[in-house]
Every structure is written in structure tokens, then in C-alpha cells.
Amino acid sequence: MKCFTNLTDNNRGGQRVLMTTPNYWLKGGVQVYIYNLCRMIDIKSLSIDIYIARSVEDEDFLNSLLSLGDGHNIKLYAGNSSKFNFFCNIVNLCTLMKKNKYDVIHVHTGSLRFQALCLLLGKFFHIKMRIAHSHNAVVNLKLISKYTLMRVIKRISYRISRIVIDLCANNFYACSDLAGIWLFGEKTWNKKGVLQHNGIFLDDFVYDSNARSEFRDKYKIGKDSKVIGLVAYFNKQKNQKYLVEVFKEFQKTEQDSYLVFVGKGENRKSVEDFVANLCLKNVIFVGASTIANKFYSMFDIFVMTSIYEGLPFVAIEAQANGCPCLLSDSITMETNITGSVEFCSLETSTDIWSSKIKTILDENKVQKREIVSKNNMALIRSRGYDLKMSATMIEQKYCSAQGELGQIPGGGY
């Protein structure tokens, strides 16, 4: 287990919180959520440890996270990526929980088995507040293995993990009703669930006409060219190859069009090869960017063909920017906060997707993007997706860990 700060425990005070995530840092939306949460809550009143089950990819980003605590209140630990990772996590988590006697454990989904492990150990070590937080609406077994036996084993593993989570958690959070019902079951969710919106920094995503011109000039895209965009990690879940096929169909009638990918990931090279094999032009791979929020202004439409999601941050960000969205119908309808989101099935043909994109672009021609962005931001804020509101709720929850947990909405000890 590697610790990314030399901070001594003598410098720390307040409620002790352990957040856990199974993914590489910084791999996806869950980790962005943790980072943004730490940006907003008053970490001076808390002692936060973040445990990442696997190795760290982006240490520069980690440094920016650790700097939020001014060297005092945030510690970050990482496991490794060996084949014995699960057993290493058991040892690491037991060591941390025994040593630090946490008041709160906040476990984020990504791997149900890892989430179940964290909550089981949290109960064993008598952590008073144990939060299970669902960020996805489904895990698609087709992505796991082509062998039926492995799917059966995984399905059994998921069911056992859900039972453990239900028995060991005493607070049940989810980014959407769909994500909550999927993980906790309808009965538990309706009785104990707390909707914890994936809040964003709204001001970061206001439409910027200067950014639109700047990025189009940089990538040699014409003022009137049609730009389809996606900000997402490259993996099977995000299904970028299908979006490439949709773009290929779209280009048949809209030659002056571009597809822009912002993000990195293990499947990027595979998608690049796929584009090359199709001999497609005007597909741009930006890579990871610290100013990804600016790219939304460059897009004319945001298209997401994910196989499964909870409630994706990026779709909310695109709406805040005034960018119309077309999403796969595997993504929860709750994503349509502003009325500017449409859905399409992955079971339909790519020409139907292409036709929908064209229709949406035509319908939005006459709208002024600045006005749409302003109106959308007001709607998003009114629906509770402002990160300031989300962070305040989490902070109050953490600080209440010493109180009468049975009286706290969404859980009880």
C-alpha cells in the first residue's frame, strides 16, 4: 500500500472519514466526484483518507487533490494492480481501519465485490456510519466474458455482494433512482434511499464563444462545420466504437462534420485503429485535458452511446453549456434535466442515430447558445445539481456521525 503524503496523524482533527473507490485514479466520473467533493466541503473540520484499490495513473492530479487539504487533512492511499489485488486490499483496509478508528466510511461503486468488502470490514471494525453510494445503473455481463459459465459466476457474485451491502450499510445513496433501485432493490431504496445528485461546478460550464472560436481554430474546424463531441474515458462501457459507426453514417450526408473525443483510457488505441480501418476523416482525439469543460462550447451536439450508466456528469455539464444531447436509452431519463436531451436505443440502426443528430442540429439552429446556457444553468441549479448544495449535504452527514444515526434521513445504526 502506497501513501501519497508524509502527513503525520498528529496534525489531524475532526471526524475521521474513509472514502474508497475501486478504480484507477483518475479513471472516471466517480473519482471526479470525490475530487470535487473534497474541493467543496470544509475539510479543515474533517480528517479524510481516500483508499484506491488499484494503482495511481495521474500523480499530478493527485497532488492537486492533496493540496486541497493544505497538507493537513487529506491522505491518499493506493493498492496495486497485481493478480492478488483483492487479498492485498483486505490487508490494507484492515490496517487502516484498525489504526485510524474511522467515524465514517463512504464506499463508491465501480466494483460490487470491492464495495461489499469495504462495508463488511467497516461493520467488523465498528465504523458508525457506513455509506454505500451507487453511481451506476447496471453492470453489463456481456462485457465481462464471452463464456456463459463466467457470466453465471459473476451473476452469483453480484447477488452475494448486494446482500452483503444491504446488511452492512446503514446509509444508502445513489446518483439517480435507477441507480439506487439497481443496487439496493426497490424496497430498500424506497424506504432508506437518499438521492445524492452528481453536482457540478455550474460556473465552469457556461457557454464561451471565445473558447468555441479558439478550439475550432486550433483543430482547423470551420465556423459552420458540424461538431459531434464526447467527453469520456475510453472503455467498453462508453462504447465509442458505436459512436464512430454513427459518425460514419452521418458523414454520408454531412461531409463538413467532425467527431471530437476528449479523454483517455485503455481502449483509445483500439478506437483509433477502428477509425483508421474505416478510413474515416475528421475524427479528432484530444486526449485528457485539464480544461475539458471548455470543449463543450466547441461542440454542436453531445452524443453518448454508453452501454450502461448511472447519471453521467458529462451530460449535465453539456446541458449547462447549452449543448443539445443525444444519449443511449440505457442512460436514465433523469439525465434530461433541461428538456434538451433526447434518447435513442443502441438496438436501432446507425442511420436512425444519424437522422436524430441531424434533426436536433436543425432544431437548434435558431437558438442563441448563450441564452440556452443561462436558462439551462438556472434549471440545473433549481433541481439540486449544483455541487455546492450536494457537498453541503455530504459534509453535514459526515459531521453527524457521532450523533443519533437512527434519526438521520437515509440511514440508521
Secondary structure, DSSP 8 states (H G I E B T S, - for coil): -EES----GGG--SEEEEEEE-S-BT-SHHHHHHHHHHHHS-GGGEEEEEEESS-BS-HHHHHHHHHTTTTTSEEEEE---STTHHHHHHHHHHHHHHHH--SEEEEE-S-HHHHHHHHHHHHHTT-SEEEEEE-BS---GGGT-SSHHHHHHHHHHHHHHHHHHHHH-SEEEESSHHHHHHHH-HHHHHHHEEE----B-GGGGS--HHHHHHHHHHTT--TT-EEEEEE---STTTTHHHHHHHHHHHHTT--SEEEEEE---TTHHHHHHHHHHTT--SEEEEE--TTHHHHGGG-SEEEE--S--BS-HHHHHHHHTT--EEEETTS-GGG-SSS-EEEE-TTS-HHHHHHHHHHHHHHTTTS-HHHHHHHHHHHHHHTT-BHHHHHHHHHHHHHTTTS-GGGSTTB--
